[in-house]
Amino acid sequence: MAWLHICAPKGATPTATSRCECGRDRTAIGHKRVLALITDHEAHRTACPLRTHQEGRAAA
């Protein structure tokens, strides 16, 4: 399971944390970096080794 926590109080610098049971633990501070972490978190959810099952997949 992957979690994304975003904190963006009015008038303050936003922060975000992306964590996953696979060991992923990333943080971001600032608008641009938080937006980049959101995109990266979404990509991780599809590529996480805990979510991708190798059984039954055809060899490339």
CHARMM internal coordinates of N, CA and C (Angstrom, degrees):
IC EDIT
DIST 1 N 1 CA 1.4321
DIST 1 CA 1 C 1.5229
ANGL 1 N 1 CA 1 C 109.64
DIST 1 C 2 N 1.2950
ANGL 1 CA 1 C 2 N 115.96
DIHE 1 N 1 CA 1 C 2 N 137.47
DIST 2 N 2 CA 1.4660
ANGL 1 C 2 N 2 CA 121.75
DIHE 1 CA 1 C 2 N 2 CA 179.60
DIST 2 CA 2 C 1.5239
ANGL 2 N 2 CA 2 C 109.38
DIHE 1 C 2 N 2 CA 2 C -113.12
DIST 2 C 3 N 1.3359
ANGL 2 CA 2 C 3 N 115.96
DIHE 2 N 2 CA 2 C 3 N 140.36
DIST 3 N 3 CA 1.4594
ANGL 2 C 3 N 3 CA 122.05
DIHE 2 CA 2 C 3 N 3 CA 180.00
DIST 3 CA 3 C 1.5173
ANGL 3 N 3 CA 3 C 109.94
DIHE 2 C 3 N 3 CA 3 C -122.63
DIST 3 C 4 N 1.3017
ANGL 3 CA 3 C 4 N 116.02
DIHE 3 N 3 CA 3 C 4 N 141.19
DIST 4 N 4 CA 1.4601
ANGL 3 C 4 N 4 CA 122.45
DIHE 3 CA 3 C 4 N 4 CA 175.29
DIST 4 CA 4 C 1.5192
ANGL 4 N 4 CA 4 C 107.01
DIHE 3 C 4 N 4 CA 4 C -126.57
DIST 4 C 5 N 1.3308
ANGL 4 CA 4 C 5 N 116.59
DIHE 4 N 4 CA 4 C 5 N 120.18
DIST 5 N 5 CA 1.4551
ANGL 4 C 5 N 5 CA 121.89
DIHE 4 CA 4 C 5 N 5 CA 179.62
DIST 5 CA 5 C 1.5190
ANGL 5 N 5 CA 5 C 108.08
DIHE 4 C 5 N 5 CA 5 C -116.04
DIST 5 C 6 N 1.3269
ANGL 5 CA 5 C 6 N 116.42
DIHE 5 N 5 CA 5 C 6 N 122.59
DIST 6 N 6 CA 1.4620
ANGL 5 C 6 N 6 CA 121.92
DIHE 5 CA 5 C 6 N 6 CA -179.45
DIST 6 CA 6 C 1.5240
ANGL 6 N 6 CA 6 C 108.55
DIHE 5 C 6 N 6 CA 6 C -119.18
DIST 6 C 7 N 1.3182
ANGL 6 CA 6 C 7 N 115.85
DIHE 6 N 6 CA 6 C 7 N 132.88
DIST 7 N 7 CA 1.4511
ANGL 6 C 7 N 7 CA 121.87
DIHE 6 CA 6 C 7 N 7 CA 177.12
DIST 7 CA 7 C 1.5273
ANGL 7 N 7 CA 7 C 107.67
DIHE 6 C 7 N 7 CA 7 C -124.40
DIST 7 C 8 N 1.3285
ANGL 7 CA 7 C 8 N 116.15
DIHE 7 N 7 CA 7 C 8 N 116.50
DIST 8 N 8 CA 1.4615
ANGL 7 C 8 N 8 CA 120.50
DIHE 7 CA 7 C 8 N 8 CA -177.05
DIST 8 CA 8 C 1.5279
ANGL 8 N 8 CA 8 C 110.10
DIHE 7 C 8 N 8 CA 8 C -137.18
DIST 8 C 9 N 1.3343
ANGL 8 CA 8 C 9 N 117.19
DIHE 8 N 8 CA 8 C 9 N 71.58
DIST 9 N 9 CA 1.4639
ANGL 8 C 9 N 9 CA 119.72
DIHE 8 CA 8 C 9 N 9 CA 179.08
DIST 9 CA 9 C 1.5292
ANGL 9 N 9 CA 9 C 111.29
DIHE 8 C 9 N 9 CA 9 C -65.81
DIST 9 C 10 N 1.2933
ANGL 9 CA 9 C 10 N 116.15
DIHE 9 N 9 CA 9 C 10 N 147.88
DIST 10 N 10 CA 1.4624
ANGL 9 C 10 N 10 CA 120.75
DIHE 9 CA 9 C 10 N 10 CA -179.74
DIST 10 CA 10 C 1.5270
ANGL 10 N 10 CA 10 C 110.16
DIHE 9 C 10 N 10 CA 10 C -59.50
DIST 10 C 11 N 1.3239
ANGL 10 CA 10 C 11 N 115.60
DIHE 10 N 10 CA 10 C 11 N 126.55
DIST 11 N 11 CA 1.4552
ANGL 10 C 11 N 11 CA 121.85
DIHE 10 CA 10 C 11 N 11 CA 177.61
DIST 11 CA 11 C 1.5186
ANGL 11 N 11 CA 11 C 115.06
DIHE 10 C 11 N 11 CA 11 C 81.52
DIST 11 C 12 N 1.3394
ANGL 11 CA 11 C 12 N 117.91
DIHE 11 N 11 CA 11 C 12 N 2.85
DIST 12 N 12 CA 1.4642
ANGL 11 C 12 N 12 CA 120.88
DIHE 11 CA 11 C 12 N 12 CA -179.34
DIST 12 CA 12 C 1.5281
ANGL 12 N 12 CA 12 C 110.46
DIHE 11 C 12 N 12 CA 12 C -117.75
DIST 12 C 13 N 1.3008
ANGL 12 CA 12 C 13 N 116.33
DIHE 12 N 12 CA 12 C 13 N 166.21
DIST 13 N 13 CA 1.4593
ANGL 12 C 13 N 13 CA 122.02
DIHE 12 CA 12 C 13 N 13 CA 178.79
DIST 13 CA 13 C 1.5312
ANGL 13 N 13 CA 13 C 109.23
DIHE 12 C 13 N 13 CA 13 C -73.90
DIST 13 C 14 N 1.3444
ANGL 13 CA 13 C 14 N 117.73
DIHE 13 N 13 CA 13 C 14 N 127.64
DIST 14 N 14 CA 1.4599
ANGL 13 C 14 N 14 CA 119.80
DIHE 13 CA 13 C 14 N 14 CA 179.44
DIST 14 CA 14 C 1.5322
ANGL 14 N 14 CA 14 C 111.55
DIHE 13 C 14 N 14 CA 14 C -72.30
DIST 14 C 15 N 1.3284
ANGL 14 CA 14 C 15 N 115.22
DIHE 14 N 14 CA 14 C 15 N 150.20
DIST 15 N 15 CA 1.4557
ANGL 14 C 15 N 15 CA 122.20
DIHE 14 CA 14 C 15 N 15 CA 175.56
DIST 15 CA 15 C 1.5202
ANGL 15 N 15 CA 15 C 108.42
DIHE 14 C 15 N 15 CA 15 C -133.35
DIST 15 C 16 N 1.3328
ANGL 15 CA 15 C 16 N 116.06
DIHE 15 N 15 CA 15 C 16 N 157.39
DIST 16 N 16 CA 1.4605
ANGL 15 C 16 N 16 CA 120.54
DIHE 15 CA 15 C 16 N 16 CA 177.80
DIST 16 CA 16 C 1.5253
ANGL 16 N 16 CA 16 C 109.28
DIHE 15 C 16 N 16 CA 16 C -149.20
DIST 16 C 17 N 1.3249
ANGL 16 CA 16 C 17 N 114.85
DIHE 16 N 16 CA 16 C 17 N 150.04
DIST 17 N 17 CA 1.4573
ANGL 16 C 17 N 17 CA 122.10
DIHE 16 CA 16 C 17 N 17 CA 176.32
DIST 17 CA 17 C 1.5224
ANGL 17 N 17 CA 17 C 108.07
DIHE 16 C 17 N 17 CA 17 C -132.08
DIST 17 C 18 N 1.3283
ANGL 17 CA 17 C 18 N 115.74
DIHE 17 N 17 CA 17 C 18 N 133.31
DIST 18 N 18 CA 1.4551
ANGL 17 C 18 N 18 CA 122.27
DIHE 17 CA 17 C 18 N 18 CA 176.76
DIST 18 CA 18 C 1.5203
ANGL 18 N 18 CA 18 C 107.41
DIHE 17 C 18 N 18 CA 18 C -118.46
DIST 18 C 19 N 1.3387
ANGL 18 CA 18 C 19 N 115.85
DIHE 18 N 18 CA 18 C 19 N 119.11
DIST 19 N 19 CA 1.4626
ANGL 18 C 19 N 19 CA 120.94
DIHE 18 CA 18 C 19 N 19 CA -179.57
DIST 19 CA 19 C 1.5211
ANGL 19 N 19 CA 19 C 109.64
DIHE 18 C 19 N 19 CA 19 C -129.45
DIST 19 C 20 N 1.3216
ANGL 19 CA 19 C 20 N 114.86
DIHE 19 N 19 CA 19 C 20 N 152.56
DIST 20 N 20 CA 1.4559
ANGL 19 C 20 N 20 CA 120.42
DIHE 19 CA 19 C 20 N 20 CA 179.26
DIST 20 CA 20 C 1.5226
ANGL 20 N 20 CA 20 C 108.83
DIHE 19 C 20 N 20 CA 20 C -145.85
DIST 20 C 21 N 1.3167
ANGL 20 CA 20 C 21 N 116.47
DIHE 20 N 20 CA 20 C 21 N 153.62
DIST 21 N 21 CA 1.4547
ANGL 20 C 21 N 21 CA 121.56
DIHE 20 CA 20 C 21 N 21 CA 178.04
DIST 21 CA 21 C 1.5203
ANGL 21 N 21 CA 21 C 112.73
DIHE 20 C 21 N 21 CA 21 C -63.58
DIST 21 C 22 N 1.3356
ANGL 21 CA 21 C 22 N 117.70
DIHE 21 N 21 CA 21 C 22 N -17.99
DIST 22 N 22 CA 1.4633
ANGL 21 C 22 N 22 CA 120.78
DIHE 21 CA 21 C 22 N 22 CA 179.80
DIST 22 CA 22 C 1.5294
ANGL 22 N 22 CA 22 C 111.94
DIHE 21 C 22 N 22 CA 22 C -76.45
DIST 22 C 23 N 1.3380
ANGL 22 CA 22 C 23 N 117.67
DIHE 22 N 22 CA 22 C 23 N -6.73
DIST 23 N 23 CA 1.4514
ANGL 22 C 23 N 23 CA 121.42
DIHE 22 CA 22 C 23 N 23 CA 179.42
DIST 23 CA 23 C 1.5197
ANGL 23 N 23 CA 23 C 114.02
DIHE 22 C 23 N 23 CA 23 C 113.54
DIST 23 C 24 N 1.3018
ANGL 23 CA 23 C 24 N 117.65
DIHE 23 N 23 CA 23 C 24 N -6.69
DIST 24 N 24 CA 1.4619
ANGL 23 C 24 N 24 CA 121.76
DIHE 23 CA 23 C 24 N 24 CA 178.65
DIST 24 CA 24 C 1.5261
ANGL 24 N 24 CA 24 C 109.66
DIHE 23 C 24 N 24 CA 24 C -64.35
DIST 24 C 25 N 1.3311
ANGL 24 CA 24 C 25 N 116.94
DIHE 24 N 24 CA 24 C 25 N 134.19
DIST 25 N 25 CA 1.4589
ANGL 24 C 25 N 25 CA 122.37
DIHE 24 CA 24 C 25 N 25 CA 178.71
DIST 25 CA 25 C 1.5240
ANGL 25 N 25 CA 25 C 107.55
DIHE 24 C 25 N 25 CA 25 C -153.81
DIST 25 C 26 N 1.3338
ANGL 25 CA 25 C 26 N 116.44
DIHE 25 N 25 CA 25 C 26 N 96.71
DIST 26 N 26 CA 1.4616
ANGL 25 C 26 N 26 CA 121.64
DIHE 25 CA 25 C 26 N 26 CA -177.60
DIST 26 CA 26 C 1.5138
ANGL 26 N 26 CA 26 C 110.26
DIHE 25 C 26 N 26 CA 26 C -125.19
DIST 26 C 27 N 1.3378
ANGL 26 CA 26 C 27 N 115.59
DIHE 26 N 26 CA 26 C 27 N 148.72
DIST 27 N 27 CA 1.4544
ANGL 26 C 27 N 27 CA 120.93
DIHE 26 CA 26 C 27 N 27 CA 177.89
DIST 27 CA 27 C 1.5198
ANGL 27 N 27 CA 27 C 110.04
DIHE 26 C 27 N 27 CA 27 C -130.30
DIST 27 C 28 N 1.3239
ANGL 27 CA 27 C 28 N 115.42
DIHE 27 N 27 CA 27 C 28 N 158.99
DIST 28 N 28 CA 1.4620
ANGL 27 C 28 N 28 CA 121.53
DIHE 27 CA 27 C 28 N 28 CA 177.64
DIST 28 CA 28 C 1.5158
ANGL 28 N 28 CA 28 C 109.38
DIHE 27 C 28 N 28 CA 28 C -144.75
DIST 28 C 29 N 1.3272
ANGL 28 CA 28 C 29 N 115.72
DIHE 28 N 28 CA 28 C 29 N 145.09
DIST 29 N 29 CA 1.4602
ANGL 28 C 29 N 29 CA 122.41
DIHE 28 CA 28 C 29 N 29 CA 177.63
DIST 29 CA 29 C 1.5244
ANGL 29 N 29 CA 29 C 107.85
DIHE 28 C 29 N 29 CA 29 C -130.70
DIST 29 C 30 N 1.3227
ANGL 29 CA 29 C 30 N 116.90
DIHE 29 N 29 CA 29 C 30 N 128.69
DIST 30 N 30 CA 1.4594
ANGL 29 C 30 N 30 CA 122.00
DIHE 29 CA 29 C 30 N 30 CA -179.99
DIST 30 CA 30 C 1.5167
ANGL 30 N 30 CA 30 C 111.55
DIHE 29 C 30 N 30 CA 30 C 105.45
DIST 30 C 31 N 1.3188
ANGL 30 CA 30 C 31 N 115.93
DIHE 30 N 30 CA 30 C 31 N 153.64
DIST 31 N 31 CA 1.4647
ANGL 30 C 31 N 31 CA 121.86
DIHE 30 CA 30 C 31 N 31 CA -175.22
DIST 31 CA 31 C 1.5215
ANGL 31 N 31 CA 31 C 113.25
DIHE 30 C 31 N 31 CA 31 C -55.66
DIST 31 C 32 N 1.3198
ANGL 31 CA 31 C 32 N 117.69
DIHE 31 N 31 CA 31 C 32 N -54.55
DIST 32 N 32 CA 1.4679
ANGL 31 C 32 N 32 CA 120.88
DIHE 31 CA 31 C 32 N 32 CA -176.35
DIST 32 CA 32 C 1.5193
ANGL 32 N 32 CA 32 C 111.91
DIHE 31 C 32 N 32 CA 32 C -63.38
DIST 32 C 33 N 1.3211
ANGL 32 CA 32 C 33 N 116.99
DIHE 32 N 32 CA 32 C 33 N -41.86
DIST 33 N 33 CA 1.4659
ANGL 32 C 33 N 33 CA 120.32
DIHE 32 CA 32 C 33 N 33 CA -178.18
DIST 33 CA 33 C 1.5236
ANGL 33 N 33 CA 33 C 111.63
DIHE 32 C 33 N 33 CA 33 C -70.75
DIST 33 C 34 N 1.3219
ANGL 33 CA 33 C 34 N 117.53
DIHE 33 N 33 CA 33 C 34 N -36.04
DIST 34 N 34 CA 1.4606
ANGL 33 C 34 N 34 CA 120.07
DIHE 33 CA 33 C 34 N 34 CA 177.10
DIST 34 CA 34 C 1.5275
ANGL 34 N 34 CA 34 C 110.07
DIHE 33 C 34 N 34 CA 34 C -65.86
DIST 34 C 35 N 1.3209
ANGL 34 CA 34 C 35 N 117.41
DIHE 34 N 34 CA 34 C 35 N -43.62
DIST 35 N 35 CA 1.4644
ANGL 34 C 35 N 35 CA 120.22
DIHE 34 CA 34 C 35 N 35 CA 177.72
DIST 35 CA 35 C 1.5277
ANGL 35 N 35 CA 35 C 111.14
DIHE 34 C 35 N 35 CA 35 C -61.51
DIST 35 C 36 N 1.3394
ANGL 35 CA 35 C 36 N 117.02
DIHE 35 N 35 CA 35 C 36 N -39.90
DIST 36 N 36 CA 1.4624
ANGL 35 C 36 N 36 CA 120.80
DIHE 35 CA 35 C 36 N 36 CA 177.84
DIST 36 CA 36 C 1.5341
ANGL 36 N 36 CA 36 C 110.70
DIHE 35 C 36 N 36 CA 36 C -65.62
DIST 36 C 37 N 1.3300
ANGL 36 CA 36 C 37 N 117.33
DIHE 36 N 36 CA 36 C 37 N -38.43
DIST 37 N 37 CA 1.4617
ANGL 36 C 37 N 37 CA 120.39
DIHE 36 CA 36 C 37 N 37 CA 178.93
DIST 37 CA 37 C 1.5232
ANGL 37 N 37 CA 37 C 111.24
DIHE 36 C 37 N 37 CA 37 C -67.20
DIST 37 C 38 N 1.3090
ANGL 37 CA 37 C 38 N 117.62
DIHE 37 N 37 CA 37 C 38 N -36.45
DIST 38 N 38 CA 1.4644
ANGL 37 C 38 N 38 CA 120.82
DIHE 37 CA 37 C 38 N 38 CA 176.78
DIST 38 CA 38 C 1.5272
ANGL 38 N 38 CA 38 C 109.86
DIHE 37 C 38 N 38 CA 38 C -60.23
DIST 38 C 39 N 1.3247
ANGL 38 CA 38 C 39 N 116.72
DIHE 38 N 38 CA 38 C 39 N -46.79
DIST 39 N 39 CA 1.4676
ANGL 38 C 39 N 39 CA 121.31
DIHE 38 CA 38 C 39 N 39 CA 178.40
DIST 39 CA 39 C 1.5204
ANGL 39 N 39 CA 39 C 110.72
DIHE 38 C 39 N 39 CA 39 C -62.43
DIST 39 C 40 N 1.3350
ANGL 39 CA 39 C 40 N 116.82
DIHE 39 N 39 CA 39 C 40 N -43.82
DIST 40 N 40 CA 1.4604
ANGL 39 C 40 N 40 CA 121.55
DIHE 39 CA 39 C 40 N 40 CA 179.49
DIST 40 CA 40 C 1.5336
ANGL 40 N 40 CA 40 C 110.92
DIHE 39 C 40 N 40 CA 40 C -64.64
DIST 40 C 41 N 1.3182
ANGL 40 CA 40 C 41 N 117.29
DIHE 40 N 40 CA 40 C 41 N -38.64
DIST 41 N 41 CA 1.4666
ANGL 40 C 41 N 41 CA 121.60
DIHE 40 CA 40 C 41 N 41 CA 178.84
DIST 41 CA 41 C 1.5279
ANGL 41 N 41 CA 41 C 110.41
DIHE 40 C 41 N 41 CA 41 C -63.16
DIST 41 C 42 N 1.3234
ANGL 41 CA 41 C 42 N 116.75
DIHE 41 N 41 CA 41 C 42 N -43.49
DIST 42 N 42 CA 1.4662
ANGL 41 C 42 N 42 CA 120.59
DIHE 41 CA 41 C 42 N 42 CA 178.50
DIST 42 CA 42 C 1.5242
ANGL 42 N 42 CA 42 C 111.04
DIHE 41 C 42 N 42 CA 42 C -61.56
DIST 42 C 43 N 1.3291
ANGL 42 CA 42 C 43 N 116.89
DIHE 42 N 42 CA 42 C 43 N -40.42
DIST 43 N 43 CA 1.4653
ANGL 42 C 43 N 43 CA 120.99
DIHE 42 CA 42 C 43 N 43 CA 178.41
DIST 43 CA 43 C 1.5255
ANGL 43 N 43 CA 43 C 110.38
DIHE 42 C 43 N 43 CA 43 C -66.67
DIST 43 C 44 N 1.3201
ANGL 43 CA 43 C 44 N 116.68
DIHE 43 N 43 CA 43 C 44 N -39.07
DIST 44 N 44 CA 1.4650
ANGL 43 C 44 N 44 CA 119.98
DIHE 43 CA 43 C 44 N 44 CA 179.90
DIST 44 CA 44 C 1.5235
ANGL 44 N 44 CA 44 C 111.45
DIHE 43 C 44 N 44 CA 44 C -63.46
DIST 44 C 45 N 1.3061
ANGL 44 CA 44 C 45 N 116.93
DIHE 44 N 44 CA 44 C 45 N -36.93
DIST 45 N 45 CA 1.4665
ANGL 44 C 45 N 45 CA 119.70
DIHE 44 CA 44 C 45 N 45 CA -179.56
DIST 45 CA 45 C 1.5173
ANGL 45 N 45 CA 45 C 112.22
DIHE 44 C 45 N 45 CA 45 C -58.92
DIST 45 C 46 N 1.3183
ANGL 45 CA 45 C 46 N 118.12
DIHE 45 N 45 CA 45 C 46 N -31.07
DIST 46 N 46 CA 1.4644
ANGL 45 C 46 N 46 CA 120.13
DIHE 45 CA 45 C 46 N 46 CA 178.67
DIST 46 CA 46 C 1.5238
ANGL 46 N 46 CA 46 C 112.13
DIHE 45 C 46 N 46 CA 46 C -88.38
DIST 46 C 47 N 1.3423
ANGL 46 CA 46 C 47 N 118.00
DIHE 46 N 46 CA 46 C 47 N -20.39
DIST 47 N 47 CA 1.4609
ANGL 46 C 47 N 47 CA 121.19
DIHE 46 CA 46 C 47 N 47 CA -176.66
DIST 47 CA 47 C 1.5234
ANGL 47 N 47 CA 47 C 113.80
DIHE 46 C 47 N 47 CA 47 C -106.85
DIST 47 C 48 N 1.2999
ANGL 47 CA 47 C 48 N 118.85
DIHE 47 N 47 CA 47 C 48 N -2.71
DIST 48 N 48 CA 1.4709
ANGL 47 C 48 N 48 CA 122.50
DIHE 47 CA 47 C 48 N 48 CA -176.37
DIST 48 CA 48 C 1.5223
ANGL 48 N 48 CA 48 C 110.54
DIHE 47 C 48 N 48 CA 48 C -58.56
DIST 48 C 49 N 1.3345
ANGL 48 CA 48 C 49 N 117.04
DIHE 48 N 48 CA 48 C 49 N 132.82
DIST 49 N 49 CA 1.4641
ANGL 48 C 49 N 49 CA 119.56
DIHE 48 CA 48 C 49 N 49 CA 179.69
DIST 49 CA 49 C 1.5341
ANGL 49 N 49 CA 49 C 113.00
DIHE 48 C 49 N 49 CA 49 C -63.45
DIST 49 C 50 N 1.3124
ANGL 49 CA 49 C 50 N 118.30
DIHE 49 N 49 CA 49 C 50 N -22.12
DIST 50 N 50 CA 1.4562
ANGL 49 C 50 N 50 CA 120.48
DIHE 49 CA 49 C 50 N 50 CA 177.54
DIST 50 CA 50 C 1.5275
ANGL 50 N 50 CA 50 C 112.15
DIHE 49 C 50 N 50 CA 50 C -78.95
DIST 50 C 51 N 1.3124
ANGL 50 CA 50 C 51 N 117.16
DIHE 50 N 50 CA 50 C 51 N -19.59
DIST 51 N 51 CA 1.4699
ANGL 50 C 51 N 51 CA 120.76
DIHE 50 CA 50 C 51 N 51 CA -179.25
DIST 51 CA 51 C 1.5109
ANGL 51 N 51 CA 51 C 113.01
DIHE 50 C 51 N 51 CA 51 C -100.85
DIST 51 C 52 N 1.3286
ANGL 51 CA 51 C 52 N 118.10
DIHE 51 N 51 CA 51 C 52 N -21.99
DIST 52 N 52 CA 1.4603
ANGL 51 C 52 N 52 CA 121.09
DIHE 51 CA 51 C 52 N 52 CA -178.76
DIST 52 CA 52 C 1.5287
ANGL 52 N 52 CA 52 C 108.07
DIHE 51 C 52 N 52 CA 52 C -93.27
DIST 52 C 53 N 1.2941
ANGL 52 CA 52 C 53 N 116.05
DIHE 52 N 52 CA 52 C 53 N 128.15
DIST 53 N 53 CA 1.4565
ANGL 52 C 53 N 53 CA 121.64
DIHE 52 CA 52 C 53 N 53 CA -179.78
DIST 53 CA 53 C 1.5167
ANGL 53 N 53 CA 53 C 109.07
DIHE 52 C 53 N 53 CA 53 C -105.72
DIST 53 C 54 N 1.3154
ANGL 53 CA 53 C 54 N 116.48
DIHE 53 N 53 CA 53 C 54 N 125.90
DIST 54 N 54 CA 1.4524
ANGL 53 C 54 N 54 CA 121.04
DIHE 53 CA 53 C 54 N 54 CA -178.34
DIST 54 CA 54 C 1.5266
ANGL 54 N 54 CA 54 C 111.68
DIHE 53 C 54 N 54 CA 54 C -83.07
DIST 54 C 55 N 1.3195
ANGL 54 CA 54 C 55 N 119.04
DIHE 54 N 54 CA 54 C 55 N -20.58
DIST 55 N 55 CA 1.4519
ANGL 54 C 55 N 55 CA 121.49
DIHE 54 CA 54 C 55 N 55 CA -178.84
DIST 55 CA 55 C 1.5178
ANGL 55 N 55 CA 55 C 110.40
DIHE 54 C 55 N 55 CA 55 C -65.31
DIST 55 C 56 N 1.2975
ANGL 55 CA 55 C 56 N 115.63
DIHE 55 N 55 CA 55 C 56 N 134.66
DIST 56 N 56 CA 1.4465
ANGL 55 C 56 N 56 CA 120.33
DIHE 55 CA 55 C 56 N 56 CA 176.55
DIST 56 CA 56 C 1.5105
ANGL 56 N 56 CA 56 C 115.35
DIHE 55 C 56 N 56 CA 56 C 82.69
DIST 56 C 57 N 1.3301
ANGL 56 CA 56 C 57 N 117.85
DIHE 56 N 56 CA 56 C 57 N -1.25
DIST 57 N 57 CA 1.4563
ANGL 56 C 57 N 57 CA 119.96
DIHE 56 CA 56 C 57 N 57 CA 179.38
DIST 57 CA 57 C 1.5156
ANGL 57 N 57 CA 57 C 108.99
DIHE 56 C 57 N 57 CA 57 C -87.35
DIST 57 C 58 N 1.3117
ANGL 57 CA 57 C 58 N 116.51
DIHE 57 N 57 CA 57 C 58 N 139.73
DIST 58 N 58 CA 1.4626
ANGL 57 C 58 N 58 CA 121.47
DIHE 57 CA 57 C 58 N 58 CA 177.89
DIST 58 CA 58 C 1.5135
ANGL 58 N 58 CA 58 C 109.75
DIHE 57 C 58 N 58 CA 58 C -73.77
DIST 58 C 59 N 1.3189
ANGL 58 CA 58 C 59 N 116.17
DIHE 58 N 58 CA 58 C 59 N 142.41
DIST 59 N 59 CA 1.4627
ANGL 58 C 59 N 59 CA 121.03
DIHE 58 CA 58 C 59 N 59 CA 178.58
DIST 59 CA 59 C 1.5132
ANGL 59 N 59 CA 59 C 108.85
DIHE 58 C 59 N 59 CA 59 C -70.03
DIST 59 C 60 N 1.3056
ANGL 59 CA 59 C 60 N 115.85
DIHE 59 N 59 CA 59 C 60 N 142.23
DIST 60 N 60 CA 1.4705
ANGL 59 C 60 N 60 CA 120.91
DIHE 59 CA 59 C 60 N 60 CA -178.80
DIST 60 CA 60 C 1.5014
ANGL 60 N 60 CA 60 C 110.80
DIHE 59 C 60 N 60 CA 60 C -79.97
END
COOR INIT
IC SEED 1 N 1 CA 1 C
IC BUILD
